[in-house]
């Protein structure tokens, strides 16, 4: 089973991925984590990916997901191809290049391979400088709006998570624990129902 936590940057996705993995492991499942590809991309610079970086990110993520699905009961992805596609659109626009015709059909086809998409909202806490993504709040909001619009336009099923009101690290941990338990219970319950029916 494959799960992705999606959303714009700086919305606790990585934290939620690791908390969810911990909860599922505690339930006796083998879990593989696909980390955010921007952290491994050799072409990712200055907090944003250029065209080369975004294409590398999408293609590398798809290959890793396929490999991991052969190994683990649950594969949890820090992003999916759909949010990485939004960043690709932004990169092509910034470089004033036309978006290649293969990307969107490829992304939409691969989207069918996810069992669940959980969408994180923007947090009022703000952006933490993690050394990967830009801390430009305006750009964070642009990506968020474009992602929401695309999810609605393409009728992509996803489960929205509530906004975190966390302002301290202890609050973030409490939020992540609560959401990870919710997601794990939902996933395991649905998995059991699929096997029964």
C-alpha positions as CSV (number, residue, x, y, z in Angstrom):
1,X,0.0,0.0,0.0
2,X,1.3,3.5,-0.9
3,X,0.5,6.7,0.9
4,X,1.7,10.2,0.1
5,X,1.6,13.3,2.3
6,X,1.2,16.2,-0.1
7,X,1.2,20.0,0.2
8,X,3.3,23.1,-0.3
9,X,6.6,23.4,1.4
10,X,6.8,24.1,5.2
11,X,3.6,22.3,6.2
12,X,5.1,19.6,8.5
13,X,4.9,16.9,5.8
14,X,8.3,15.3,6.6
15,X,7.4,15.3,10.4
16,X,4.1,13.6,9.6
17,X,5.8,11.0,7.3
18,X,8.1,9.9,10.1
19,X,5.4,9.9,12.8
20,X,3.1,7.9,10.5
21,X,5.9,5.4,9.8
22,X,6.4,5.0,13.5
23,X,2.7,4.3,14.2
24,X,2.5,1.8,11.3
25,X,5.6,0.0,12.4
26,X,4.2,-0.2,15.9
27,X,1.2,-2.0,14.3
28,X,3.7,-4.7,13.0
29,X,4.0,-3.5,9.4
30,X,7.1,-3.1,7.3
31,X,7.4,0.6,6.2
32,X,9.5,2.2,3.5
33,X,9.9,6.0,3.4
34,X,10.4,7.9,0.2
35,X,12.0,11.1,1.4
36,X,11.4,14.4,-0.3
37,X,13.4,14.2,-3.5
38,X,14.6,17.8,-3.4
39,X,16.9,16.8,-0.5
40,X,18.7,14.3,-2.8
41,X,18.6,16.2,-6.1
42,X,22.0,17.2,-7.4
43,X,20.4,20.0,-9.4
44,X,18.4,21.7,-6.7
45,X,19.8,25.1,-5.8
46,X,18.8,28.3,-4.0
47,X,15.6,26.9,-2.5
48,X,13.9,26.2,-5.8
49,X,14.3,23.6,-8.5
50,X,15.0,24.5,-12.1
51,X,13.6,22.5,-15.0
52,X,16.3,19.9,-14.8
53,X,15.9,19.5,-11.1
54,X,12.1,19.2,-11.2
55,X,12.2,16.6,-14.0
56,X,14.9,14.6,-12.1
57,X,12.7,14.8,-8.9
58,X,9.6,13.5,-10.6
59,X,11.3,10.7,-12.5
60,X,13.5,9.6,-9.5
61,X,10.5,9.6,-7.2
62,X,8.5,7.3,-9.5
63,X,11.3,4.8,-9.8
64,X,11.9,4.7,-6.1
65,X,8.2,4.2,-5.4
66,X,8.1,1.3,-7.8
67,X,11.1,-0.3,-6.2
68,X,9.9,0.2,-2.6
69,X,6.4,-1.2,-3.4
70,X,8.1,-4.6,-4.1
71,X,9.7,-4.6,-0.6
72,X,7.4,-3.0,2.0
73,X,3.9,-3.5,3.3
74,X,3.5,0.3,3.3
75,X,5.3,2.9,1.3
76,X,5.0,6.5,2.7
77,X,6.0,9.3,0.4
78,X,7.1,12.8,1.5
79,X,5.3,14.4,-1.5
80,X,3.7,12.7,-4.5
81,X,4.1,13.3,-8.2
82,X,1.2,15.8,-8.1
83,X,2.8,18.4,-5.8
84,X,6.2,17.9,-7.6
85,X,4.3,18.5,-10.8
86,X,3.1,21.9,-9.5
87,X,6.8,22.8,-8.7
88,X,7.7,21.7,-12.3
89,X,5.0,24.0,-13.7
90,X,6.5,26.8,-11.7
91,X,10.1,26.0,-12.9
92,X,9.0,25.9,-16.6
93,X,7.2,29.2,-16.1
94,X,10.2,30.9,-14.4
95,X,12.5,29.8,-17.2
96,X,9.9,30.8,-19.8
97,X,9.9,27.4,-21.4
98,X,6.8,25.4,-22.6
99,X,5.8,22.5,-20.4
100,X,6.6,19.3,-22.3
101,X,3.5,17.3,-23.4
102,X,4.6,14.1,-21.6
103,X,4.7,15.4,-18.1
104,X,1.0,15.8,-17.2
105,X,-0.2,12.5,-18.6
106,X,2.7,10.8,-16.9
107,X,1.8,12.4,-13.6
108,X,-1.9,11.6,-13.9
109,X,-1.2,8.0,-14.8
110,X,1.2,7.5,-11.9
111,X,-1.3,9.2,-9.5
112,X,-3.5,6.1,-9.8
113,X,-0.8,4.1,-8.0
114,X,-1.4,5.9,-4.6
115,X,-3.8,4.3,-2.2
116,X,-4.1,7.5,-0.1
117,X,-3.1,11.2,-0.4
118,X,-3.2,13.2,2.7
119,X,-3.0,17.0,2.1
120,X,-1.4,19.3,4.7
121,X,-2.5,22.9,4.9
122,X,-0.3,26.0,5.4
123,X,0.5,26.5,9.1
124,X,0.3,29.9,10.8
125,X,3.7,29.1,12.4
126,X,5.5,30.2,9.2
127,X,8.4,28.6,7.3
128,X,11.4,27.1,9.0
129,X,14.7,27.5,7.1
130,X,15.5,23.9,6.5
131,X,18.2,24.7,3.9
132,X,16.1,23.0,1.2
133,X,13.1,25.0,0.1
134,X,12.8,28.8,-0.1
135,X,11.3,30.6,3.0
136,X,9.4,33.0,0.7
137,X,5.9,33.0,2.2
138,X,4.4,34.4,-1.0
139,X,5.8,31.6,-3.1
140,X,4.6,29.1,-0.5
141,X,1.1,30.5,-0.8
142,X,1.3,30.4,-4.6
143,X,2.2,26.8,-4.7
144,X,-0.6,26.0,-2.2
145,X,-3.2,27.7,-4.3
146,X,-2.0,26.1,-7.5
147,X,-2.0,22.7,-5.9
148,X,-5.5,23.1,-4.4
149,X,-6.8,24.3,-7.8
150,X,-5.2,21.4,-9.6
151,X,-6.6,18.8,-7.2
152,X,-10.1,20.2,-7.6
153,X,-9.8,20.6,-11.4
154,X,-8.6,17.0,-11.9
155,X,-10.9,15.7,-9.1
156,X,-8.0,14.0,-7.4
157,X,-9.2,12.3,-4.3
158,X,-7.3,13.3,-1.1
159,X,-7.9,13.7,2.6
160,X,-7.4,17.1,4.0
161,X,-5.7,17.3,7.4
162,X,-6.6,20.1,9.8
163,X,-4.5,23.3,10.2
164,X,-1.9,23.0,12.9
165,X,-2.2,25.7,15.6
166,X,1.3,24.7,16.8
167,X,3.6,27.6,17.8
168,X,6.1,25.6,19.9
169,X,8.0,22.4,19.2
170,X,6.0,20.5,21.8
171,X,2.8,21.6,20.1
172,X,4.2,20.4,16.7
173,X,5.0,17.0,18.2
174,X,1.5,16.8,19.7
175,X,-0.1,17.7,16.4
176,X,2.1,15.2,14.4
177,X,1.3,12.4,16.9
178,X,-2.5,13.1,16.7
179,X,-2.5,13.3,12.9
180,X,-0.2,10.2,12.5
181,X,-2.6,8.2,14.7
182,X,-5.6,9.4,12.6
183,X,-3.9,8.5,9.3
184,X,-2.7,5.1,10.5
185,X,-6.1,4.1,11.9
186,X,-7.8,5.3,8.6
187,X,-5.3,3.4,6.5
188,X,-5.3,0.1,8.5
189,X,-9.1,0.2,8.7
190,X,-9.5,0.7,5.0
191,X,-6.9,-2.0,4.3
192,X,-8.8,-4.5,6.4
193,X,-12.1,-3.6,4.7
194,X,-10.5,-4.1,1.2
195,X,-9.2,-7.6,2.2
196,X,-12.6,-8.6,3.7
197,X,-14.8,-7.3,0.8
